Amino acid sequence: MKSYIVLGYRNLSRRKSRSLLTAVGVVLAIGFTVGLLSISEGFMKSFDQMLDSSGPNLFLRPKGGSKMPFGMQGTAFLDAKLEKIIRGIPGVNNVEPVYLAFSVDGATAGFGAMMTMVSGMRGDTFFKVRPTAKIAQGRFYKENDGKVVVLGSIVAENSKKRIGESLELISGQSLKVIGILEKTGEPFDYFAYAPLATVQNIYSDPNRVSYFLIKTDSNVSTEKVSALLRRAFPQHDVQTMQELIKDAKKMMSMARAVHFGVSCFALLIGVLFVACTMIMSVSERVREFATLRVIGASKGFVAKMILSESLMLSAVGGFFGCCFGYLLSKVIDALIFHFVGDTFLRTFVSPRIFITGFLIALLIGAFAGLFPGQMILRRNLSESLRYE
């Protein structure tokens, strides 16, 4: 091993308390950086998984509504008769008219009652469009079943509802739980489902729906079908799953920039921790460095020794900081679960984030070691030998 590395390690070992406190500063700086970046990284991964889902890949919704196809009922609706026209568009494999309702019945999270989105839709097409969906408990409904509901797995977990219990809509009407879906990690885990006619009758809208879910043929481009739909329905909005994810990712990219901006303050603290330690260490060893120069050590050797100390501190702090960031991401997941229940948005510490955190720690060490190294090398050698 290089002698300047050995000397640097010995100096850090002689000042264990100071070295430990400095490493802790780096751990905190890198940990908060990794933890914050894991939020946007996890969200990006969740959106990518949505693209791979087996469900619908196009949405037809009222113009001017929310980009996400979850507009509140009572704002704008589509004529249910449009379904026949949509089915006639080349490349359309299946169409699902949806009447969206809401419930706040069930368990509460940190912010209060959790909202459940209840999709009123026909039961005969549900499994055709979502081949991975399966019933875990009870059964799925038939269109003439009346006021019944089937819960997605996450909805069942969040609401604490069981087979035979009732789910009350915000309209005051109640639906009996007759089935719970298996957990698959796909978007349909986060919805409840009721017969379309039942929900329409509850809100006295027998001829209208909130939006249409459309699944295209596997051998046809989604963009091509989307273009045909836009020409056929210029008065409405057509949105592909890719566009939905793109918009969501754009918002998350802005959030990632904010997260990194906030973490820069933590990184600055880390730099100051290491720099202060190195300046104090160098100031205490002026005569030692001068003696090394007198017995033949070059300026480069002394600079490398100082830099190696700084890098060793930062490397240790960076590694444990990345581990701390991973633990912090799990704490963030727990907080999200506590306040909003189980969601498809979770943190994720990817290898890229781990490596980035470690490299940032090394950069902290490099920057923090440069100034003390330059400071000692600029001192007059004879004055340094007389330094007290």
C-alpha positions as CSV (number, residue, x, y, z in Angstrom):
1,M,0.0,0.0,0.0
2,K,1.2,3.5,-0.8
3,S,3.0,5.0,2.2
4,Y,1.0,8.3,2.1
5,I,-2.2,6.3,2.5
6,V,-0.8,4.4,5.5
7,L,0.3,7.7,7.1
8,G,-3.1,9.2,6.4
9,Y,-4.9,6.3,8.0
10,R,-2.7,6.4,11.1
11,N,-3.4,10.1,11.5
12,L,-7.2,9.4,11.4
13,S,-6.8,6.6,13.9
14,R,-5.0,8.9,16.3
15,R,-7.9,11.3,16.3
16,K,-10.8,8.8,16.5
17,S,-13.4,11.1,18.0
18,R,-12.9,13.9,15.5
19,S,-12.8,11.4,12.6
20,L,-16.0,9.7,13.8
21,L,-17.9,13.0,14.1
22,T,-16.7,14.0,10.6
23,A,-17.8,10.7,9.1
24,V,-21.2,11.1,10.8
25,G,-21.6,14.5,9.1
26,V,-21.0,12.8,5.7
27,V,-23.3,10.0,6.6
28,L,-26.1,12.4,7.3
29,A,-25.4,14.5,4.1
30,I,-25.4,11.4,1.8
31,G,-28.2,9.7,3.7
32,F,-30.6,12.6,3.2
33,T,-29.6,12.9,-0.4
34,V,-30.2,9.3,-1.2
35,G,-33.4,9.2,0.8
36,L,-34.8,12.2,-1.1
37,L,-33.8,11.0,-4.5
38,S,-35.3,7.6,-3.7
39,I,-38.8,9.2,-3.6
40,S,-38.7,10.4,-7.3
41,E,-36.8,7.3,-8.4
42,G,-39.5,5.0,-6.8
43,F,-42.3,7.0,-8.4
44,M,-40.6,6.8,-11.8
45,K,-40.4,3.0,-11.4
46,S,-44.0,2.8,-10.5
47,F,-45.1,4.7,-13.6
48,D,-42.9,2.4,-15.8
49,Q,-44.7,-0.6,-14.2
50,M,-48.0,1.0,-15.2
51,L,-46.9,1.0,-18.8
52,D,-46.4,-2.7,-18.6
53,S,-49.8,-3.4,-17.2
54,S,-52.2,-5.6,-19.0
55,G,-55.2,-3.3,-18.8
56,P,-56.6,-0.5,-21.1
57,N,-54.1,1.8,-22.9
58,L,-56.4,4.6,-24.1
59,F,-58.8,7.0,-22.4
60,L,-61.6,9.0,-23.9
61,R,-62.8,11.7,-21.5
62,P,-64.7,15.0,-21.5
63,K,-62.7,17.9,-22.9
64,G,-61.1,20.2,-20.4
65,G,-61.2,17.6,-17.6
66,S,-58.3,16.4,-15.5
67,K,-55.4,14.8,-17.4
68,M,-55.8,11.8,-15.3
69,P,-59.0,9.9,-16.0
70,F,-60.3,10.4,-12.5
71,G,-62.6,13.5,-12.8
72,M,-65.1,13.9,-10.0
73,Q,-68.6,12.8,-10.9
74,G,-71.0,15.6,-11.6
75,T,-68.5,17.8,-13.5
76,A,-68.8,16.5,-17.1
77,F,-70.0,13.3,-18.7
78,L,-70.1,11.5,-22.0
79,D,-73.0,10.1,-23.8
80,A,-73.1,6.3,-23.2
81,K,-74.1,5.8,-26.9
82,L,-70.6,6.8,-28.0
83,E,-69.5,3.2,-27.1
84,K,-70.9,1.9,-30.4
85,I,-69.0,4.4,-32.5
86,I,-65.7,3.7,-30.5
87,R,-66.1,0.0,-31.1
88,G,-66.2,0.7,-34.9
89,I,-62.8,2.4,-34.9
90,P,-60.2,0.2,-36.6
91,G,-57.7,-1.3,-34.1
92,V,-60.1,-1.1,-31.1
93,N,-60.2,-4.4,-29.3
94,N,-62.5,-3.6,-26.4
95,V,-64.3,-0.6,-24.8
96,E,-65.3,-0.1,-21.2
97,P,-67.7,2.7,-20.2
98,V,-67.0,3.8,-16.7
99,Y,-69.1,5.8,-14.3
100,L,-66.8,7.0,-11.4
101,A,-68.1,7.3,-7.9
102,F,-66.3,7.9,-4.6
103,S,-66.4,6.5,-1.0
104,V,-64.8,7.6,2.2
105,D,-66.1,4.7,4.1
106,G,-63.7,2.4,5.9
107,A,-60.4,2.8,7.9
108,T,-58.7,6.1,8.4
109,A,-55.1,7.1,7.8
110,G,-53.0,10.0,9.3
111,F,-55.0,12.6,7.3
112,G,-58.4,11.1,8.1
113,A,-60.7,8.9,6.1
114,M,-59.2,7.4,2.9
115,M,-61.0,7.9,-0.4
116,T,-61.9,4.9,-2.5
117,M,-62.6,5.3,-6.2
118,V,-65.5,3.1,-7.2
119,S,-65.7,2.4,-11.0
120,G,-69.1,1.5,-12.2
121,M,-68.5,-0.8,-15.2
122,R,-69.9,-3.9,-16.9
123,G,-68.7,-7.1,-15.4
124,D,-68.6,-9.1,-18.7
125,T,-65.5,-7.3,-20.1
126,F,-63.5,-6.8,-16.9
127,F,-61.4,-10.0,-17.1
128,K,-61.1,-9.8,-20.9
129,V,-59.4,-6.5,-20.7
130,R,-57.4,-7.5,-17.6
131,P,-56.3,-11.1,-18.0
132,T,-54.0,-11.0,-15.0
133,A,-56.9,-10.2,-12.6
134,K,-58.3,-13.0,-10.4
135,I,-60.8,-13.3,-7.6
136,A,-59.2,-14.0,-4.2
137,Q,-62.3,-14.1,-2.1
138,G,-66.0,-14.3,-3.0
139,R,-67.0,-13.7,-6.6
140,F,-67.3,-11.0,-9.3
141,Y,-70.6,-9.4,-10.0
142,K,-73.1,-9.8,-12.8
143,E,-74.7,-6.8,-14.3
144,N,-78.1,-7.5,-12.7
145,D,-76.7,-8.1,-9.2
146,G,-77.8,-4.7,-8.0
147,K,-76.0,-2.7,-5.2
148,V,-72.9,-4.8,-4.9
149,V,-69.1,-4.0,-5.1
150,V,-65.9,-5.9,-5.7
151,L,-62.8,-4.5,-4.0
152,G,-59.3,-4.3,-5.4
153,S,-56.7,-5.9,-3.1
154,I,-55.2,-2.5,-1.9
155,V,-58.7,-1.1,-1.4
156,A,-59.6,-4.0,0.8
157,E,-56.4,-3.5,2.8
158,N,-56.9,0.2,3.2
159,S,-60.6,0.2,3.9
160,K,-60.5,-2.9,6.1
161,K,-63.7,-4.2,4.4
162,R,-64.6,-7.9,4.3
163,I,-67.0,-10.0,2.3
164,G,-70.6,-9.3,3.4
165,E,-69.9,-5.8,4.7
166,S,-71.1,-2.6,3.1
167,L,-69.2,0.2,1.4
168,E,-71.0,3.5,1.6
169,L,-70.7,6.0,-1.3
170,I,-70.5,9.7,-0.6
171,S,-74.0,9.9,-2.0
172,G,-75.2,8.0,1.0
173,Q,-76.0,4.8,-0.9
174,S,-74.4,1.5,0.3
175,L,-72.9,-1.3,-1.8
176,K,-72.5,-4.8,-0.4
177,V,-69.0,-6.3,-0.7
178,I,-69.2,-9.6,-2.6
179,G,-65.6,-10.1,-3.8
180,I,-62.0,-9.1,-3.3
181,L,-59.4,-9.3,-6.1
182,E,-56.0,-10.9,-5.8
183,K,-53.0,-8.6,-5.4
184,T,-51.1,-8.2,-8.7
185,G,-49.3,-4.9,-8.4
186,E,-51.3,-3.5,-11.4
187,P,-53.5,-0.4,-11.3
188,F,-56.8,-2.3,-10.8
189,D,-55.6,-3.2,-7.3
190,Y,-56.4,0.4,-6.3
191,F,-60.1,0.6,-7.4
192,A,-63.4,-0.8,-6.3
193,Y,-65.8,-2.1,-9.0
194,A,-69.6,-2.0,-9.1
195,P,-72.2,-2.8,-11.9
196,L,-72.4,0.2,-14.3
197,A,-76.2,0.3,-14.3
198,T,-76.3,0.4,-10.5
199,V,-73.9,3.4,-10.2
200,Q,-75.7,5.2,-13.0
201,N,-79.1,4.7,-11.3
202,I,-77.7,5.9,-7.9
203,Y,-76.7,9.2,-9.6
204,S,-79.8,9.3,-11.9
205,D,-77.6,9.3,-15.0
206,P,-78.7,6.2,-16.9
207,N,-77.4,7.4,-20.3
208,R,-74.1,9.0,-19.4
209,V,-70.6,7.8,-18.3
210,S,-67.6,9.5,-16.8
211,Y,-65.1,8.3,-19.5
212,F,-64.3,5.3,-21.7
213,L,-61.4,2.9,-21.2
214,I,-60.1,1.5,-24.5
215,K,-57.9,-1.5,-25.2
216,T,-56.3,-1.7,-28.6
217,D,-55.4,-4.8,-30.6
218,S,-51.9,-6.1,-29.8
219,N,-50.8,-5.8,-33.4
220,V,-51.9,-2.2,-33.9
221,S,-50.1,0.9,-32.8
222,T,-51.7,2.8,-29.9
223,E,-50.7,6.1,-31.5
224,K,-52.5,5.1,-34.8
225,V,-55.8,4.3,-32.9
226,S,-55.4,7.4,-30.8
227,A,-55.2,9.5,-34.0
228,L,-58.3,7.9,-35.4
229,L,-60.2,8.6,-32.1
230,R,-59.1,12.2,-32.1
231,R,-60.4,12.7,-35.6
232,A,-63.7,11.0,-34.7
233,F,-64.2,12.9,-31.4
234,P,-62.6,16.4,-31.8
235,Q,-64.9,17.7,-29.1
236,H,-63.4,15.3,-26.5
237,D,-60.0,14.5,-25.2
238,V,-58.1,11.3,-26.1
239,Q,-55.2,10.2,-23.9
240,T,-52.8,7.3,-24.2
241,M,-51.3,5.5,-21.3
242,Q,-47.9,6.7,-22.6
243,E,-49.0,10.3,-22.5
244,L,-50.4,9.9,-19.0
245,I,-47.1,8.5,-17.8
246,K,-45.1,11.1,-19.6
247,D,-47.1,13.9,-18.0
248,A,-46.7,12.3,-14.6
249,K,-42.9,11.8,-15.1
250,K,-42.6,15.4,-16.1
251,M,-44.0,16.5,-12.8
252,M,-41.8,14.0,-10.9
253,S,-38.7,15.4,-12.8
254,M,-39.5,18.8,-11.3
255,A,-39.9,17.2,-7.9
256,R,-36.6,15.4,-8.3
257,A,-34.9,18.7,-9.1
258,V,-36.5,20.2,-5.9
259,H,-35.3,17.2,-3.9
260,F,-31.8,17.5,-5.2
261,G,-31.8,21.3,-4.5
262,V,-32.8,20.6,-0.9
263,S,-30.2,17.9,-0.5
264,C,-27.5,20.3,-1.7
265,F,-27.8,22.0,1.7
266,A,-27.0,18.7,3.4
267,L,-24.1,18.1,1.0
268,L,-22.8,21.6,1.8
269,I,-22.8,20.7,5.5
270,G,-20.9,17.5,4.6
271,V,-18.2,19.4,2.8
272,L,-17.9,21.9,5.7
273,F,-17.6,19.0,8.2
274,V,-14.7,17.3,6.3
275,A,-13.0,20.6,5.3
276,C,-13.1,21.9,8.9
277,T,-11.6,18.6,10.2
278,M,-8.9,18.6,7.6
279,I,-8.0,22.3,8.2
280,M,-7.7,21.6,12.0
281,S,-5.7,18.5,11.3
282,V,-3.3,20.3,9.0
283,S,-3.0,23.2,11.3
284,E,-1.9,20.9,14.2
285,R,0.7,19.2,12.0
286,V,2.5,22.0,10.3
287,R,5.9,21.0,11.8
288,E,5.2,17.3,10.9
289,F,4.7,18.2,7.2
290,A,7.8,20.4,7.2
291,T,9.9,17.6,8.7
292,L,8.6,15.2,6.0
293,R,9.6,17.8,3.4
294,V,13.1,18.1,4.9
295,I,13.8,14.4,4.9
296,G,12.9,14.1,1.3
297,A,9.1,14.0,0.9
298,S,7.9,15.9,-2.1
299,K,5.1,18.4,-2.2
300,G,3.0,15.8,-4.1
301,F,3.6,13.2,-1.4
302,V,2.3,15.6,1.3
303,A,-0.7,16.7,-0.8
304,K,-1.6,13.0,-1.5
305,M,-1.4,12.2,2.2
306,I,-3.8,15.0,3.1
307,L,-6.1,14.1,0.2
308,S,-6.1,10.4,1.2
309,E,-7.2,11.3,4.7
310,S,-10.1,13.4,3.3
311,L,-11.1,10.7,0.8
312,M,-11.0,7.9,3.4
313,L,-13.2,9.8,5.7
314,S,-15.7,10.6,2.9
315,A,-15.6,7.0,1.5
316,V,-16.5,5.5,4.9
317,G,-19.1,8.2,5.4
318,G,-20.4,7.7,1.9
319,F,-20.9,4.0,2.2
320,F,-22.7,4.2,5.5
321,G,-24.6,7.3,4.2
322,C,-26.0,5.2,1.3
323,C,-27.1,2.5,3.8
324,F,-28.7,5.2,6.0
325,G,-30.4,6.6,2.9
326,Y,-31.9,3.2,2.2
327,L,-33.2,3.0,5.7
328,L,-34.6,6.5,5.4
329,S,-36.5,5.5,2.2
330,K,-38.2,2.7,4.2
331,V,-39.2,5.2,6.9
332,I,-40.6,7.4,4.1
333,D,-42.6,4.4,2.8
334,A,-43.9,3.8,6.3
335,L,-45.0,7.5,6.7
336,I,-46.8,7.4,3.3
337,F,-48.6,4.3,4.4
338,H,-49.5,5.9,7.7
339,F,-50.9,9.1,6.2
340,V,-52.5,7.9,2.9
341,G,-52.6,4.1,3.1
342,D,-51.0,1.6,0.7
343,T,-50.3,3.2,-2.7
344,F,-48.6,2.2,-5.9
345,L,-46.1,5.0,-5.3
346,R,-43.1,3.8,-3.3
347,T,-39.5,4.9,-2.8
348,F,-36.7,2.9,-4.5
349,V,-33.0,3.1,-3.9
350,S,-31.6,1.9,-7.3
351,P,-28.0,0.9,-7.8
352,R,-27.7,4.2,-9.8
353,I,-28.7,6.2,-6.7
354,F,-26.4,4.2,-4.4
355,I,-23.4,4.7,-6.8
356,T,-24.3,8.4,-7.2
357,G,-24.4,8.9,-3.5
358,F,-21.0,7.2,-3.0
359,L,-19.4,9.2,-5.8
360,I,-20.8,12.4,-4.3
361,A,-19.2,11.5,-1.0
362,L,-15.8,11.1,-2.8
363,L,-16.2,14.5,-4.4
364,I,-16.9,15.9,-1.0
365,G,-13.7,14.4,0.2
366,A,-11.7,15.7,-2.8
367,F,-13.0,19.2,-2.5
368,A,-12.6,19.3,1.3
369,G,-9.0,18.0,1.0
370,L,-7.8,20.4,-1.7
371,F,-7.8,23.6,0.3
372,P,-6.0,22.3,3.3
373,G,-3.4,20.7,1.0
374,Q,-2.8,23.9,-0.9
375,M,-2.6,25.8,2.4
376,I,0.2,23.7,3.9
377,L,2.2,23.6,0.6
378,R,2.2,27.4,0.4
379,R,3.8,27.8,3.8
380,N,7.4,28.8,4.0
381,L,9.4,25.6,4.9
382,S,11.8,27.3,7.5
383,E,8.8,29.0,9.2
384,S,7.0,25.7,9.3
385,L,9.9,24.0,11.1
386,R,9.7,26.7,13.8
387,Y,5.9,26.5,14.0
388,E,4.5,25.9,17.6
